């Protein structure tokens, strides 16, 4: 009994002190965000950030990232190479300090790096801690040095292994499968990030090689990224599938108040605003003071020009800030010595001094362009006037919608609501079709699950003017059900999600081509007009099964399958050497309506069994480009995408 009490005793001995990198292995999500696919790829970003820091300091021009056959990663640069000499304070090699001590590195010494990338500064030591093995090779001072680590701990000394005329650092690491949910790297994820870094750091070449994928000649898949004109080329790339309003890219690369500012913008004939902001190469998806400065400078300068030309007076129309931003694609990149981050995901810049610097740069850039290009300036202002008219039409449509809601009840009649009123516990299923909606209503848990059937394919907002969304019954039903309003008198596209009624919004469609199209239409709606819902982590996609495999010989033996591999495995297990046609029956679900309420509940709606895919924005520029390509007017890029990816589609014969 005494021994048992000792086990539950809370004393000084119960307090654990995690030394060195043990804390990283114990709580990895605190340092890299999560232990899923996102965190796995973050390991690569941390190592590449070190190489980019060398480039920002003027010592590196080339970075190579290689996905090896066993899913390990190698990152090599031609920078100065991590120092290997003795570190007096830590009593070990400087290389070992960088690789094994949190928050250690040259970026904390302002004489080494003025600015540096990476959000938290935890750096390569975290990568080392979360890898079963890590090998670092340094080339500097005419020699080659190497040290090997396992789970963050050195297993060899820093050894001199040869000579070399080159300089630089090479890091190879094997992510720990006991920590990460997956250790399989996705080529396209790394491809998007390296492309982005090439545009953000003009003059630096980046190469991505995948040794897992070989061409007909046995060569690994390789892509190279290099930009001579930086953000100017980035804006052209992002707007590549949109029709240009003017062909020019308006651009500036300057320094204001000691802050380097680079801005590029293009106007297109479409209706959305796409401004992508970066601080020290970090995509600040929540914006911040640099975004505020850009918008202020843009609005003030364009309005002043239009007033001076007498254009607004002739049109007799009131212009607001977001009228100037309709059809705008812009990238704002600043370099800040000590950035302050805040917001939901710590990607919102808080430095007040940056706002005025970006404001000044934007104003200078636009003033010069408008004066030098009067013909293009008039086209831009005409677009602004058109946007203002659309905004006024949208306001009238919104007012009609609100009056209708007030007289006819606040919630749509098709909504089968849940009884719980705590948004954190409540779920809304946006279901394709009335038939599936009926099954979902019967199969759901009425306490916390609400159902809203969608009739057909909703409006493609990528190709529609703003006021059209208030004329769409299906979109109005979605917004009413959610309790979300779009537009205020001050900002016609502002979104209020404070009173959202559900913290899980689940798109549930058929597992076929039409279902996928509806999913994409709904996600486009949220991305363009209710992005905060995605940023807060509220949007999901349900994963109904593709097959039901039943055993004929064993009663009640059946298995739901979500992939072709699972279907084959189930058939092999149930057949067990027998003829497949006597042994099993396979049902292919082509629609949610083919499932009865019980089946829909146990496979797709029950929290204990279901699989949900959360919709996130990892890379806003890549997401913007993808949606513009998939949902816009330009057909050739979409056709090319379909041809390249058709092999991954699940299409029935």
C-alpha positions as CSV (number, residue, x, y, z in Angstrom):
1,X,0.0,0.0,0.0
2,X,2.9,2.4,0.9
3,X,4.5,1.6,-2.5
4,X,1.2,2.3,-4.3
5,X,0.9,5.7,-2.6
6,X,4.5,6.5,-3.6
7,X,3.6,6.0,-7.2
8,X,0.9,8.8,-7.0
9,X,3.0,11.1,-4.8
10,X,3.4,14.7,-6.3
11,X,6.8,16.0,-5.2
12,X,9.9,17.7,-6.6
13,X,10.9,14.4,-8.1
14,X,7.7,14.6,-10.3
15,X,8.9,17.7,-12.1
16,X,10.6,16.8,-15.3
17,X,13.2,19.1,-16.8
18,X,13.7,18.3,-20.5
19,X,17.3,19.0,-21.4
20,X,18.4,20.2,-24.9
21,X,16.4,18.8,-27.7
22,X,14.3,16.4,-25.5
23,X,11.6,19.0,-25.3
24,X,11.3,19.1,-29.1
25,X,10.8,15.3,-29.3
26,X,8.4,15.4,-26.4
27,X,6.2,18.2,-27.8
28,X,7.1,18.5,-31.5
29,X,3.9,20.4,-32.5
30,X,5.0,23.3,-30.3
31,X,8.0,23.8,-32.5
32,X,6.9,22.8,-36.0
33,X,3.1,23.3,-36.0
34,X,1.9,19.7,-36.2
35,X,3.1,16.1,-36.7
36,X,1.2,15.6,-39.9
37,X,2.1,16.3,-43.5
38,X,2.4,20.0,-42.8
39,X,5.0,19.5,-40.0
40,X,6.9,17.0,-42.1
41,X,7.4,19.5,-44.9
42,X,8.2,22.2,-42.4
43,X,11.4,20.3,-41.6
44,X,12.6,21.0,-45.2
45,X,11.6,24.7,-44.9
46,X,13.7,25.1,-41.8
47,X,16.9,23.8,-43.5
48,X,16.2,25.7,-46.7
49,X,15.6,28.9,-44.6
50,X,19.2,28.7,-43.4
51,X,20.4,28.6,-47.0
52,X,18.2,31.6,-48.0
53,X,19.6,33.5,-45.0
54,X,23.0,33.1,-46.6
55,X,21.6,34.3,-49.8
56,X,20.0,37.4,-48.1
57,X,23.4,38.1,-46.6
58,X,25.0,37.9,-50.1
59,X,26.9,34.7,-49.7
60,X,24.8,32.0,-51.4
61,X,23.4,31.8,-55.0
62,X,22.3,28.2,-55.4
63,X,20.3,25.8,-53.2
64,X,19.5,22.1,-54.1
65,X,16.8,20.1,-52.4
66,X,16.7,16.3,-53.1
67,X,14.0,13.8,-52.0
68,X,16.0,10.6,-51.8
69,X,14.7,7.1,-52.6
70,X,14.0,6.3,-49.0
71,X,12.2,9.6,-48.4
72,X,15.1,11.2,-46.6
73,X,16.0,14.8,-47.6
74,X,19.2,16.4,-48.6
75,X,19.6,20.2,-48.8
76,X,22.9,21.6,-50.2
77,X,23.9,25.2,-50.7
78,X,27.0,27.1,-51.8
79,X,27.1,29.5,-48.9
80,X,29.9,30.1,-46.5
81,X,29.4,26.8,-44.6
82,X,28.4,26.6,-40.9
83,X,31.5,27.4,-38.8
84,X,33.2,24.3,-37.3
85,X,35.7,26.0,-35.0
86,X,35.5,25.7,-31.2
87,X,32.7,27.5,-29.3
88,X,34.3,28.7,-26.1
89,X,31.0,29.2,-24.1
90,X,29.4,25.8,-25.1
91,X,32.8,24.0,-25.0
92,X,32.0,22.2,-28.3
93,X,32.3,22.8,-32.1
94,X,30.1,25.7,-33.4
95,X,28.6,23.2,-35.8
96,X,27.5,21.0,-32.9
97,X,26.1,24.0,-31.1
98,X,24.0,25.0,-34.2
99,X,22.7,21.4,-34.6
100,X,22.0,20.6,-30.9
101,X,21.1,23.8,-29.1
102,X,17.7,25.5,-29.6
103,X,17.7,29.1,-30.7
104,X,21.4,28.9,-31.6
105,X,22.8,30.3,-34.8
106,X,24.1,33.3,-36.7
107,X,20.7,34.9,-37.3
108,X,20.7,36.1,-33.7
109,X,23.9,38.0,-34.3
110,X,22.9,41.1,-36.3
111,X,26.4,41.5,-37.6
112,X,26.0,38.1,-39.3
113,X,22.5,38.5,-40.7
114,X,20.5,41.7,-40.9
115,X,17.3,39.8,-41.5
116,X,16.5,36.1,-41.5
117,X,13.7,33.8,-42.6
118,X,11.8,31.3,-40.5
119,X,9.0,32.1,-38.1
120,X,10.2,30.9,-34.7
121,X,14.0,30.8,-35.1
122,X,14.1,27.2,-33.8
123,X,16.0,26.3,-37.0
124,X,17.9,23.2,-38.0
125,X,18.3,21.9,-34.4
126,X,14.6,21.0,-34.4
127,X,15.1,19.1,-37.7
128,X,17.9,17.2,-36.1
129,X,15.9,16.4,-33.0
130,X,13.0,15.0,-35.0
131,X,15.1,12.8,-37.3
132,X,16.3,9.3,-36.6
133,X,19.5,10.3,-38.3
134,X,21.1,13.5,-39.6
135,X,24.4,14.0,-41.4
136,X,25.9,17.5,-41.9
137,X,28.7,18.1,-44.3
138,X,30.5,21.5,-44.3
139,X,32.8,22.8,-47.0
140,X,34.9,25.8,-45.9
141,X,38.5,26.9,-45.6
142,X,39.5,24.4,-48.3
143,X,38.4,21.4,-46.2
144,X,35.4,19.1,-45.8
145,X,34.0,18.4,-42.3
146,X,31.2,16.0,-41.3
147,X,29.2,15.1,-38.2
148,X,26.5,12.5,-37.7
149,X,23.6,12.7,-35.2
150,X,20.8,10.3,-34.1
151,X,17.6,11.8,-32.7
152,X,19.4,15.0,-32.0
153,X,22.4,13.6,-30.3
154,X,25.9,13.5,-31.9
155,X,27.2,10.0,-32.5
156,X,30.5,11.1,-34.1
157,X,32.8,14.1,-33.5
158,X,33.2,16.8,-36.1
159,X,35.6,15.0,-38.5
160,X,37.8,16.3,-41.3
161,X,37.0,14.0,-44.2
162,X,38.7,15.6,-47.2
163,X,39.5,18.8,-49.1
164,X,37.4,21.0,-51.4
165,X,37.6,24.2,-53.3
166,X,33.9,24.7,-52.8
167,X,32.1,26.2,-49.8
168,X,28.7,25.5,-48.4
169,X,26.6,23.3,-46.1
170,X,24.9,20.0,-46.9
171,X,22.2,18.5,-44.5
172,X,20.7,15.1,-45.0
173,X,18.0,13.9,-42.6
174,X,15.6,11.0,-42.1
175,X,12.3,12.1,-40.4
176,X,11.4,10.0,-37.4
177,X,8.5,7.7,-38.3
178,X,7.6,7.2,-34.6
179,X,6.9,11.0,-34.3
180,X,5.3,11.9,-37.7
181,X,2.0,10.5,-38.9
182,X,3.6,10.2,-42.4
183,X,7.2,10.4,-43.7
184,X,6.2,10.5,-47.4
185,X,7.1,13.8,-49.0
186,X,4.8,15.4,-51.6
187,X,6.7,16.7,-54.5
188,X,4.2,19.4,-55.4
189,X,4.2,20.9,-51.8
190,X,8.0,21.4,-51.9
191,X,7.7,22.6,-55.6
192,X,5.3,25.3,-54.6
193,X,7.5,26.6,-51.8
194,X,10.7,26.6,-53.8
195,X,9.0,28.4,-56.6
196,X,7.8,31.0,-54.2
197,X,11.2,31.4,-52.6
198,X,12.8,31.9,-56.1
199,X,10.4,34.8,-56.8
200,X,10.9,36.3,-53.4
201,X,14.7,36.1,-53.6
202,X,15.6,37.2,-57.2
203,X,19.0,36.0,-58.4
204,X,19.0,32.8,-56.3
205,X,18.6,29.5,-58.1
206,X,16.7,26.6,-56.5
207,X,16.6,23.0,-57.6
208,X,14.2,20.3,-56.6
209,X,15.1,16.7,-57.4
210,X,12.9,13.6,-56.7
211,X,14.9,10.4,-56.9
212,X,11.8,8.3,-56.3
213,X,10.4,9.3,-59.8
214,X,12.5,8.3,-62.8
215,X,11.9,9.2,-66.4
216,X,12.3,6.8,-69.4
217,X,16.0,7.3,-69.4
218,X,16.4,6.6,-65.7
219,X,17.0,10.2,-64.7
220,X,15.3,11.5,-61.5
221,X,12.5,14.1,-61.8
222,X,14.1,17.6,-61.5
223,X,12.7,21.2,-61.7
224,X,14.7,24.4,-61.5
225,X,13.5,27.8,-60.3
226,X,15.2,31.1,-60.9
227,X,13.9,34.6,-61.2
228,X,15.8,37.6,-62.5
229,X,13.0,40.1,-61.9
230,X,11.5,38.7,-58.6
231,X,8.0,39.8,-57.7
232,X,7.5,41.2,-61.2
233,X,7.6,37.7,-62.6
234,X,5.7,36.4,-59.6
235,X,2.7,38.6,-60.4
236,X,2.8,37.5,-64.0
237,X,2.8,33.8,-62.9
238,X,-0.1,34.3,-60.5
239,X,-2.2,36.1,-63.1
240,X,-1.2,33.6,-65.9
241,X,-4.7,32.2,-66.2
242,X,-6.6,35.5,-65.9
243,X,-7.3,38.0,-68.7
244,X,-5.1,41.1,-68.1
245,X,-6.7,44.5,-67.9
246,X,-3.3,46.1,-68.6
247,X,-0.3,44.1,-69.8
248,X,2.2,46.0,-67.5
249,X,3.3,44.9,-64.1
250,X,3.5,47.9,-61.8
251,X,6.6,47.4,-59.7
252,X,9.0,48.9,-57.1
253,X,12.0,47.6,-55.2
254,X,13.1,50.2,-52.7
255,X,13.9,50.9,-49.1
256,X,11.8,53.2,-46.8
257,X,12.8,54.1,-43.3
258,X,15.5,51.4,-43.4
259,X,13.0,48.7,-44.4
260,X,13.4,47.0,-47.8
261,X,10.1,46.9,-49.6
262,X,9.3,45.1,-52.9
263,X,5.9,45.4,-54.5
264,X,4.4,44.1,-57.7
265,X,0.8,44.4,-58.9
266,X,-1.3,43.6,-62.0
267,X,-4.9,44.4,-62.8
268,X,-7.1,41.7,-64.5
269,X,-10.7,41.8,-65.8
270,X,-12.0,39.6,-62.9
271,X,-13.7,40.5,-59.6
272,X,-11.6,39.2,-56.7
273,X,-8.8,40.9,-54.8
274,X,-5.7,38.8,-54.3
275,X,-3.0,40.4,-52.3
276,X,-0.2,38.1,-51.0
277,X,2.0,39.5,-48.3
278,X,5.4,38.3,-47.1
279,X,7.8,39.1,-44.3
280,X,11.3,37.7,-44.5
281,X,9.9,35.1,-47.0
282,X,7.1,34.1,-44.6
283,X,3.7,34.1,-46.2
284,X,1.7,36.2,-43.7
285,X,-1.7,34.8,-44.7
286,X,-3.5,37.0,-42.0
287,X,-1.9,40.2,-43.4
288,X,-0.9,42.8,-40.9
289,X,0.6,46.3,-40.9
290,X,2.3,45.9,-44.3
291,X,-1.1,45.0,-45.9
292,X,-2.7,48.0,-44.2
293,X,0.0,50.3,-45.5
294,X,-0.3,48.9,-49.1
295,X,-4.1,49.3,-49.1
296,X,-3.9,52.8,-47.7
297,X,-1.3,53.9,-50.2
298,X,-3.1,52.3,-53.1
299,X,-6.5,53.9,-52.3
300,X,-5.1,57.4,-51.5
301,X,-3.0,57.6,-54.7
302,X,-5.5,56.2,-57.1
303,X,-8.3,58.4,-55.7
304,X,-6.1,61.5,-55.9
305,X,-5.3,60.8,-59.5
306,X,-9.0,60.2,-60.4
307,X,-10.0,63.4,-58.6
308,X,-7.3,65.4,-60.4
309,X,-8.5,64.1,-63.7
310,X,-12.1,64.9,-62.9
311,X,-13.2,61.3,-63.6
312,X,-15.2,60.7,-60.4
313,X,-17.0,64.0,-60.6
314,X,-18.2,63.2,-64.1
315,X,-19.4,59.8,-63.1
316,X,-21.2,61.1,-60.0
317,X,-20.4,57.9,-58.1
318,X,-19.1,57.3,-54.6
319,X,-15.9,55.2,-54.5
320,X,-14.8,53.0,-51.6
321,X,-11.4,51.4,-50.8
322,X,-12.2,47.9,-52.1
323,X,-13.4,49.3,-55.4
324,X,-9.7,50.1,-56.1
325,X,-8.8,46.5,-55.4
326,X,-11.2,44.6,-57.5
327,X,-9.4,42.6,-60.2
328,X,-6.1,43.2,-58.4
329,X,-3.3,40.7,-58.0
330,X,-0.4,42.0,-55.8
331,X,2.6,40.8,-53.9
332,X,4.0,42.8,-51.0
333,X,7.4,41.6,-49.6
334,X,9.2,43.3,-46.8
335,X,12.4,42.5,-44.9
336,X,12.1,43.4,-41.2
337,X,15.0,43.0,-38.7
338,X,12.8,42.0,-35.7
339,X,9.3,41.1,-36.9
340,X,6.5,40.9,-34.4
341,X,3.8,38.3,-35.3
342,X,0.3,37.9,-33.9
343,X,-3.1,36.6,-35.0
344,X,-4.7,33.2,-35.1
345,X,-1.8,31.4,-36.7
346,X,1.0,33.8,-35.7
347,X,1.3,35.0,-39.3
348,X,0.0,38.5,-38.9
349,X,2.6,41.3,-38.9
350,X,2.4,43.7,-36.0
351,X,5.3,46.1,-36.5
352,X,3.7,49.6,-36.7
353,X,6.7,51.1,-38.5
354,X,6.2,48.9,-41.5
355,X,2.8,50.4,-42.4
356,X,4.2,53.8,-43.2
357,X,7.1,52.3,-45.1
358,X,4.9,50.3,-47.4
359,X,2.4,53.2,-47.7
360,X,5.2,55.4,-49.0
361,X,6.6,52.8,-51.4
362,X,3.1,52.1,-52.8
363,X,2.3,55.7,-53.3
364,X,5.6,56.4,-55.0
365,X,5.2,53.4,-57.3
366,X,1.7,54.3,-58.4
367,X,2.2,58.0,-58.7
368,X,5.1,57.5,-61.1
369,X,3.2,54.8,-63.2
370,X,0.0,56.8,-63.5
371,X,1.8,59.9,-64.6
372,X,3.9,58.0,-67.2
373,X,1.1,55.8,-68.5
374,X,-2.1,58.0,-68.8
375,X,-3.8,55.5,-71.2
376,X,-3.4,52.6,-68.8
377,X,-4.3,54.8,-65.9
378,X,-7.7,55.6,-67.5
379,X,-8.4,51.9,-68.0
380,X,-7.7,51.2,-64.3
381,X,-9.9,54.0,-63.1
382,X,-12.7,52.9,-65.5
383,X,-12.4,49.4,-63.9
384,X,-12.7,51.1,-60.4
385,X,-15.9,52.9,-61.5
386,X,-17.3,49.6,-62.8
387,X,-16.5,47.9,-59.4
388,X,-18.2,50.8,-57.6
389,X,-21.4,50.2,-59.6
390,X,-21.3,46.5,-58.9
391,X,-20.8,47.2,-55.2
392,X,-23.8,49.5,-55.1
393,X,-25.8,46.8,-56.9
394,X,-24.5,44.2,-54.3
395,X,-25.6,46.5,-51.5
396,X,-29.1,46.8,-52.8
397,X,-29.3,43.0,-53.4
398,X,-27.9,42.4,-49.8
399,X,-30.5,44.8,-48.4
400,X,-33.3,42.9,-50.1
401,X,-31.9,39.7,-48.8
402,X,-31.8,41.0,-45.3
403,X,-35.3,42.4,-45.4
404,X,-36.5,39.0,-46.7
405,X,-34.7,37.3,-43.9
406,X,-36.3,39.6,-41.3
407,X,-39.8,39.0,-42.6
408,X,-39.5,35.4,-43.5
409,X,-37.4,34.1,-40.7
410,X,-33.7,34.0,-40.2
411,X,-32.9,30.4,-41.2
412,X,-33.5,28.8,-44.5
413,X,-36.5,26.4,-44.7
414,X,-34.4,23.6,-46.1
415,X,-32.1,23.6,-43.0
416,X,-32.6,20.7,-40.6
417,X,-31.0,22.3,-37.6
418,X,-29.5,20.7,-34.5
419,X,-30.7,21.2,-30.9
420,X,-27.4,22.2,-29.4
421,X,-26.6,25.9,-29.5
422,X,-22.9,25.8,-28.7
423,X,-21.1,26.5,-32.0
424,X,-18.0,24.6,-30.8
425,X,-20.0,21.4,-30.6
426,X,-22.2,21.9,-33.7
427,X,-21.7,20.6,-37.2
428,X,-23.3,21.6,-40.5
429,X,-23.3,19.2,-43.4
430,X,-23.7,20.8,-46.8
431,X,-25.1,17.8,-48.7
432,X,-25.4,17.3,-52.4
433,X,-29.0,16.8,-53.5
434,X,-32.3,16.3,-51.7
435,X,-32.1,12.5,-51.8
436,X,-28.8,12.3,-49.9
437,X,-30.1,15.2,-47.7
438,X,-33.0,13.0,-46.7
439,X,-30.8,10.1,-45.7
440,X,-28.5,12.4,-43.8
441,X,-31.4,13.9,-41.9
442,X,-32.6,10.5,-40.9
443,X,-29.1,9.1,-40.1
444,X,-27.6,12.1,-38.2
445,X,-27.3,12.8,-34.5
446,X,-29.9,15.6,-34.2
447,X,-28.3,16.9,-31.0
448,X,-25.2,18.4,-32.7
449,X,-25.5,17.7,-36.5
450,X,-27.4,20.0,-38.8
451,X,-28.2,19.2,-42.5
452,X,-28.5,21.7,-45.4
453,X,-29.2,20.0,-48.8
454,X,-27.8,21.8,-51.9
455,X,-29.7,21.8,-55.1
456,X,-27.4,21.2,-58.0
457,X,-24.2,23.1,-58.6
458,X,-23.9,26.5,-56.9
459,X,-22.8,29.6,-58.7
460,X,-19.1,29.7,-59.7
461,X,-18.1,32.9,-57.9
462,X,-14.8,32.9,-59.7
463,X,-16.5,34.0,-62.9
464,X,-19.3,36.1,-61.3
465,X,-19.6,39.8,-60.3
466,X,-19.9,40.4,-56.6
467,X,-23.6,41.3,-56.5
468,X,-24.5,37.9,-58.1
469,X,-23.8,36.0,-54.9
470,X,-26.7,37.8,-53.2
471,X,-29.0,36.7,-56.1
472,X,-28.1,33.0,-55.6
473,X,-30.6,31.1,-53.4
474,X,-28.1,28.3,-52.6
475,X,-25.4,30.7,-51.5
476,X,-27.9,32.8,-49.5
477,X,-29.1,29.6,-47.8
478,X,-25.5,28.7,-46.8
479,X,-24.8,32.2,-45.4
480,X,-28.1,32.3,-43.5
481,X,-27.5,28.8,-42.0
482,X,-24.0,29.8,-40.9
483,X,-25.1,33.1,-39.5
484,X,-22.4,34.8,-41.6
485,X,-22.9,38.3,-43.2
486,X,-20.8,39.6,-46.0
487,X,-20.4,43.4,-46.5
488,X,-20.7,46.5,-44.3
489,X,-21.2,50.1,-45.2
490,X,-17.5,50.6,-44.8
491,X,-16.3,47.5,-46.5
492,X,-18.6,45.7,-49.0
493,X,-16.7,42.5,-48.8
494,X,-15.9,42.3,-45.1
495,X,-16.9,39.0,-43.5
496,X,-18.3,38.7,-40.0
497,X,-17.7,35.2,-38.6
498,X,-18.0,36.1,-34.9
499,X,-21.5,34.8,-34.7
500,X,-21.0,31.7,-36.8
501,X,-23.3,28.9,-35.7
502,X,-21.1,25.9,-36.4
503,X,-17.4,25.2,-35.9
504,X,-17.5,22.3,-38.3
505,X,-18.8,22.9,-41.8
506,X,-18.6,19.6,-43.7
507,X,-19.1,19.4,-47.5
508,X,-20.6,16.0,-48.2
509,X,-20.9,15.1,-51.9
510,X,-21.1,12.0,-54.1
511,X,-17.8,10.2,-54.8
512,X,-17.9,11.0,-58.5
513,X,-16.9,13.7,-60.9
514,X,-20.0,15.9,-60.3
515,X,-19.6,15.6,-56.6
516,X,-16.0,16.7,-56.9
517,X,-17.1,19.7,-59.0
518,X,-19.6,20.7,-56.3
519,X,-17.0,20.4,-53.6
520,X,-14.7,22.7,-55.6
521,X,-17.5,25.2,-56.2
522,X,-18.2,25.4,-52.5
523,X,-14.5,25.6,-51.5
524,X,-14.1,28.4,-54.1
525,X,-17.0,30.3,-52.5
526,X,-15.4,30.1,-49.0
527,X,-11.9,30.9,-50.4
528,X,-13.0,34.0,-52.2
529,X,-15.7,35.4,-49.9
530,X,-15.4,33.7,-46.5
531,X,-11.7,32.9,-46.2
532,X,-11.8,33.5,-42.4
533,X,-13.9,30.3,-42.1
534,X,-11.0,28.3,-43.6
535,X,-8.3,30.2,-41.6
536,X,-10.1,29.4,-38.4
537,X,-10.1,25.7,-39.3
538,X,-13.9,25.3,-39.6
539,X,-14.2,23.9,-43.2
540,X,-14.0,20.1,-43.9
541,X,-14.7,17.7,-46.7
542,X,-16.4,14.4,-45.9
543,X,-15.0,11.1,-47.3
544,X,-17.8,8.7,-48.1
545,X,-16.7,5.1,-49.0
546,X,-16.3,4.0,-52.6
547,X,-17.2,0.4,-52.1
548,X,-18.9,-2.1,-49.9
549,X,-17.4,-5.6,-50.0
550,X,-19.6,-8.4,-48.6
551,X,-18.6,-12.0,-47.9
552,X,-21.2,-14.5,-49.3
553,X,-20.0,-17.4,-47.1
554,X,-19.7,-15.5,-43.8
555,X,-23.0,-13.9,-42.8
556,X,-22.7,-10.2,-41.6
557,X,-19.0,-10.1,-42.8
558,X,-18.6,-6.9,-44.8
559,X,-16.1,-4.1,-45.2
560,X,-16.3,-0.5,-46.4
561,X,-13.5,0.6,-48.7
562,X,-12.3,4.1,-49.5
563,X,-9.5,3.2,-51.9
564,X,-8.9,0.6,-54.7
565,X,-6.2,-1.0,-52.5
566,X,-8.6,-1.5,-49.7
567,X,-11.2,-3.1,-52.1
568,X,-8.6,-5.5,-53.4
569,X,-7.4,-6.5,-49.9
570,X,-11.0,-7.1,-48.8
571,X,-11.7,-9.3,-51.8
572,X,-8.5,-11.3,-51.3
573,X,-9.3,-11.8,-47.6
574,X,-12.9,-12.9,-48.1
575,X,-12.2,-15.0,-51.2
576,X,-9.3,-16.9,-49.6
577,X,-8.5,-19.0,-52.7
578,X,-12.2,-19.4,-53.8
579,X,-13.6,-18.0,-57.0
580,X,-14.2,-14.3,-56.5
581,X,-17.8,-14.3,-58.1
582,X,-19.0,-17.1,-55.6
583,X,-17.1,-15.7,-52.7
584,X,-17.9,-11.9,-52.5
585,X,-20.2,-9.2,-53.8
586,X,-18.9,-5.7,-54.4
587,X,-21.1,-2.6,-54.4
588,X,-19.8,0.6,-55.9
589,X,-21.4,3.6,-54.3
590,X,-21.9,6.2,-57.1
591,X,-23.9,8.5,-54.9
592,X,-24.7,9.2,-51.3
593,X,-28.4,8.5,-52.0
594,X,-27.4,4.8,-52.6
595,X,-26.7,4.5,-48.9
596,X,-29.4,4.1,-46.4
597,X,-29.4,6.4,-43.3
598,X,-27.6,3.8,-41.1
599,X,-24.9,3.2,-43.7
600,X,-24.4,7.0,-44.2
601,X,-24.1,7.5,-40.4
602,X,-21.7,4.7,-39.7
603,X,-19.3,5.5,-42.7
604,X,-19.4,9.2,-43.2
605,X,-21.1,11.0,-40.3
606,X,-20.3,9.2,-37.1
607,X,-17.4,11.0,-35.4
608,X,-16.0,7.7,-34.2
609,X,-15.7,6.1,-37.6
610,X,-15.6,8.8,-40.3
611,X,-12.7,10.5,-42.0
612,X,-12.7,14.2,-42.5
613,X,-10.3,16.2,-44.6
614,X,-9.7,19.7,-43.2
615,X,-9.5,22.5,-45.8
616,X,-6.4,24.6,-45.0
617,X,-4.5,27.3,-46.8
618,X,-0.8,26.4,-46.6
619,X,0.3,28.6,-49.4
620,X,-2.1,31.4,-50.4
621,X,-0.4,32.2,-53.7
622,X,-0.5,28.6,-54.8
623,X,-4.1,28.3,-53.7
624,X,-5.0,31.5,-55.6
625,X,-3.3,30.3,-58.8
626,X,-4.9,26.9,-58.6
627,X,-8.5,28.2,-58.1
628,X,-8.0,30.8,-60.9
629,X,-6.8,28.0,-63.2
630,X,-9.5,25.5,-62.3
631,X,-12.5,27.8,-62.0
632,X,-11.6,30.7,-64.3
633,X,-12.3,31.4,-68.0
634,X,-9.0,30.4,-69.5
635,X,-9.4,26.9,-70.8
636,X,-5.9,25.8,-72.1
637,X,-4.2,25.7,-68.6
638,X,-7.1,23.7,-67.2
639,X,-6.9,21.2,-70.1
640,X,-3.2,20.8,-69.5
641,X,-3.8,20.3,-65.7
642,X,-6.4,17.6,-66.5
643,X,-4.1,15.8,-69.0
644,X,-1.3,15.8,-66.5
645,X,-3.4,14.6,-63.5
646,X,-6.0,12.3,-65.2
647,X,-4.0,9.2,-64.1
648,X,-4.8,10.1,-60.4
649,X,-8.6,10.3,-61.0
650,X,-10.8,7.5,-59.8
651,X,-13.0,7.0,-62.9
652,X,-15.3,4.0,-63.4
653,X,-15.1,2.1,-66.6
